[in-house]
Amino acid sequence: MNTSEPSDRDREARAGRDPGTEKLNWIDRRREKIRAEVERNRRGEYTVPTWVLAAALILIVVAWLGLIIYFG
């Protein structure tokens, strides 16, 4: 199917950009973000994700209710 619209690759080539540049930049940003997180964790600034805390709270409440029902 032929369209009159140029493809994304053609637009990037005309704009003077390499089509792989954006992906490479995304990879570099992601690596830097991971590197920064590892450095924070090594300094002791580790925080527990909220979903882990919520799961632990749910587990404690369910266990407590189970004990009440079982022994009550």
Phi and psi restraints in degrees (value plus and minus 20) as a CYANA .aco file:
   2 ASN   PHI    -119.1   -79.1
   2 ASN   PSI     113.9   153.9
   3 THR   PHI    -145.1  -105.1
   3 THR   PSI     140.4   180.4
   4 SER   PHI    -104.0   -64.0
   4 SER   PSI     -29.6    10.4
   5 GLU   PHI     -99.8   -59.8
   5 GLU   PSI     112.6   152.6
   6 PRO   PHI     -91.7   -51.7
   6 PRO   PSI     131.3   171.3
   7 SER   PHI     -91.9   -51.9
   7 SER   PSI     146.3   186.3
   8 ASP   PHI     -79.4   -39.4
   8 ASP   PSI     -59.6   -19.6
   9 ARG   PHI     -83.2   -43.2
   9 ARG   PSI     -61.5   -21.5
  10 ASP   PHI     -84.7   -44.7
  10 ASP   PSI     -62.0   -22.0
  11 ARG   PHI     -82.2   -42.2
  11 ARG   PSI     -63.1   -23.1
  12 GLU   PHI     -86.6   -46.6
  12 GLU   PSI     -58.7   -18.7
  13 ALA   PHI     -84.9   -44.9
  13 ALA   PSI     -61.2   -21.2
  14 ARG   PHI     -90.1   -50.1
  14 ARG   PSI     -49.4    -9.4
  15 ALA   PHI     -99.7   -59.7
  15 ALA   PSI     -23.9    16.1
  16 GLY   PHI      64.4   104.4
  16 GLY   PSI      -3.4    36.6
  17 ARG   PHI    -127.2   -87.2
  17 ARG   PSI     127.7   167.7
  18 ASP   PHI    -104.6   -64.6
  18 ASP   PSI     110.9   150.9
  19 PRO   PHI     -76.9   -36.9
  19 PRO   PSI     -48.0    -8.0
  20 GLY   PHI    -105.3   -65.3
  20 GLY   PSI     -27.8    12.2
  21 THR   PHI     -84.4   -44.4
  21 THR   PSI     -64.5   -24.5
  22 GLU   PHI     -82.0   -42.0
  22 GLU   PSI     -61.9   -21.9
  23 LYS   PHI     -85.8   -45.8
  23 LYS   PSI     -61.4   -21.4
  24 LEU   PHI     -82.4   -42.4
  24 LEU   PSI     -62.9   -22.9
  25 ASN   PHI     -83.3   -43.3
  25 ASN   PSI     -58.6   -18.6
  26 TRP   PHI     -83.9   -43.9
  26 TRP   PSI     -62.8   -22.8
  27 ILE   PHI     -83.3   -43.3
  27 ILE   PSI     -63.7   -23.7
  28 ASP   PHI     -82.6   -42.6
  28 ASP   PSI     -62.2   -22.2
  29 ARG   PHI     -83.6   -43.6
  29 ARG   PSI     -60.6   -20.6
  30 ARG   PHI     -85.0   -45.0
  30 ARG   PSI     -63.9   -23.9
  31 ARG   PHI     -82.0   -42.0
  31 ARG   PSI     -61.5   -21.5
  32 GLU   PHI     -85.1   -45.1
  32 GLU   PSI     -58.5   -18.5
  33 LYS   PHI     -83.2   -43.2
  33 LYS   PSI     -63.4   -23.4
  34 ILE   PHI     -85.4   -45.4
  34 ILE   PSI     -63.3   -23.3
  35 ARG   PHI     -79.6   -39.6
  35 ARG   PSI     -63.8   -23.8
  36 ALA   PHI     -84.5   -44.5
  36 ALA   PSI     -58.8   -18.8
  37 GLU   PHI     -85.4   -45.4
  37 GLU   PSI     -61.6   -21.6
  38 VAL   PHI     -82.9   -42.9
  38 VAL   PSI     -61.6   -21.6
  39 GLU   PHI     -83.6   -43.6
  39 GLU   PSI     -61.6   -21.6
  40 ARG   PHI     -81.0   -41.0
  40 ARG   PSI     -62.9   -22.9
  41 ASN   PHI     -84.3   -44.3
  41 ASN   PSI     -58.2   -18.2
  42 ARG   PHI     -88.0   -48.0
  42 ARG   PSI     -49.0    -9.0
  43 ARG   PHI     -99.9   -59.9
  43 ARG   PSI     -26.3    13.7
  44 GLY   PHI      73.4   113.4
  44 GLY   PSI      -5.5    34.5
  45 GLU   PHI    -113.9   -73.9
  45 GLU   PSI       6.8    46.8
  46 TYR   PHI     -90.5   -50.5
  46 TYR   PSI     114.5   154.5
  47 THR   PHI    -142.0  -102.0
  47 THR   PSI     124.0   164.0
  48 VAL   PHI    -100.1   -60.1
  48 VAL   PSI     111.7   151.7
  49 PRO   PHI     -80.3   -40.3
  49 PRO   PSI     128.3   168.3
  50 THR   PHI     -79.0   -39.0
  50 THR   PSI     -58.5   -18.5
  51 TRP   PHI     -85.1   -45.1
  51 TRP   PSI     -50.9   -10.9
  52 VAL   PHI     -90.2   -50.2
  52 VAL   PSI     -62.2   -22.2
  53 LEU   PHI     -83.6   -43.6
  53 LEU   PSI     -61.6   -21.6
  54 ALA   PHI     -84.1   -44.1
  54 ALA   PSI     -62.0   -22.0
  55 ALA   PHI     -84.0   -44.0
  55 ALA   PSI     -60.6   -20.6
  56 ALA   PHI     -85.0   -45.0
  56 ALA   PSI     -61.4   -21.4
  57 LEU   PHI     -83.0   -43.0
  57 LEU   PSI     -64.3   -24.3
  58 ILE   PHI     -81.8   -41.8
  58 ILE   PSI     -62.9   -22.9
  59 LEU   PHI     -81.7   -41.7
  59 LEU   PSI     -62.9   -22.9
  60 ILE   PHI     -84.7   -44.7
  60 ILE   PSI     -64.8   -24.8
  61 VAL   PHI     -85.1   -45.1
  61 VAL   PSI     -62.6   -22.6
  62 VAL   PHI     -84.4   -44.4
  62 VAL   PSI     -62.1   -22.1
  63 ALA   PHI     -83.7   -43.7
  63 ALA   PSI     -61.9   -21.9
  64 TRP   PHI     -83.1   -43.1
  64 TRP   PSI     -66.5   -26.5
  65 LEU   PHI     -83.4   -43.4
  65 LEU   PSI     -58.0   -18.0
  66 GLY   PHI     -82.0   -42.0
  66 GLY   PSI     -61.6   -21.6
  67 LEU   PHI     -84.5   -44.5
  67 LEU   PSI     -61.9   -21.9
  68 ILE   PHI     -83.2   -43.2
  68 ILE   PSI     -64.9   -24.9
  69 ILE   PHI     -87.5   -47.5
  69 ILE   PSI     -61.5   -21.5
  70 TYR   PHI     -87.8   -47.8
  70 TYR   PSI     -66.0   -26.0
  71 PHE   PHI    -114.6   -74.6
  71 PHE   PSI     -27.0    13.0
